[in-house]
Amino acid sequence: MRRVYLDNNATTPVLPAVLEAMRPCFGEHFGNASSIHHHGQETRAAVERARESVAALLGCRASEIVFTSGGTEGDNLAISGLTCAGDHLISSTIEHHAVLNSCKHLESMGCEVTYVPVDGRGLVDPDDVLRALRPSTKLITIMMANNETGVLQPVEEIGKIAAEADVYFHTDAVQAAGKVPIEVNRLGCDLLSISGHKLHAPQGVGAIYVRKGTILQPMFYGGSHERSRRAGTENVPGIIGLGKAAELAREALERGDLKRMSAMRDGIEQTILSEVEATGVNGEGAPRVPNTTNIHFDYIEGEALVIALDLKGLAVSTGAACSSGAIEPSHVLTAMGLPPEIARASLRFSLGKQNSGEDIEFALSLVPQTVARLRELSPVYNKTAVSS
Ligand SMILES: Cc1ncc(COP(=O)(O)O)c(C=O)c1O
């Protein structure tokens, strides 16, 4: 059975070149990067090369990169590493749960958090961030690209506001890294988190950019790994994989390879919107990463459509992987003002480097007929059709 994977915002397959780069770690290059003998130094050199590659992707110094276990750890480290009871934070209503639940935890520890809203396109208004500032504001944490809609937030403007107010600025760039150019100095952020498995490196590795001079309270206590910012023996294969993936992502961005991906994404939208009635793009009109589209198919349950498409070989999603199966509609889509039934009727298609034009044709050969079949079974759709 043919299977096509269009759920790359949940995770991406490890690229063959990334796997090749990691392979020696499972054989001859097994040393501990903290050991002073040959084996250790060989590993240390490989880790430092990976650090250079990640720094090059983000436009920072290698010494400003801390390797983590992924996006969740990076977000937690940035948010709880900077704040203490009594501090005020500014975040948004559409953040990933790695940020939202870190903020909730801090609220329970005596911090106050303002969650700025988004408009109908899913965009934060920088003026809302400005208005939310207080003398006690310590940190602004607003994501660069949303995982469900792909909408890119005005992070440069927010960075300027943070700098003028002398407040730290963290951005969760997990869904932006490798999809749009990132230059930390242009963004004006002090901290930025990325995750390996969203850019064709393995799951369980990530990195955080920490601007020179920023003092972070570590989350783990142990050895002085990662300049005492993240204790624990490094995930060397993962780090080397992330380094290779960062290198490939930077080259692809420089070559303009992602134009092909955005053309495929636009093709999905155009075909679905023209062939399937009562559909629309969530986040339309806002700047978006090139690989993501989130489309609502009114009168059906997104979960039912995901399952029906999966049975035919197409993997897509209703949004955040961790909330699949949850009855609650997406907090991102409802924050954009979508009624719960439209939020529940929404599907995310997210492309990766491995996807071809044939994959898109396959997806488009399935979606319209599957939607039509589910709508035939939908009493809501039938009633509407009868009454109109
Ligand atoms: C925007 C965003 N932030 C954070 C995360 C968490 O990253 P990880 O899975 O590496 O912990 C994700 C994962 O979906 C994400 O999309």
The ligand as an ORCA input file, in Angstrom:
! r2SCAN-3c Opt
* xyz 0 1
  C       6.291     25.116     18.350
  C       6.791     23.936     19.107
  N       7.456     24.121     20.251
  C       7.932     23.097     20.971
  C       7.744     21.801     20.570
  C       8.294     20.674     21.398
  O       9.443     20.154     20.790
  P       9.955     18.680     21.175
  O       9.008     17.713     20.551
  O      11.329     18.614     20.571
  O       9.996     18.605     22.646
  C       7.037     21.545     19.390
  C       6.735     20.160     18.972
  O       5.745     19.905     18.322
  C       6.550     22.641     18.643
  O       5.883     22.460     17.508
*
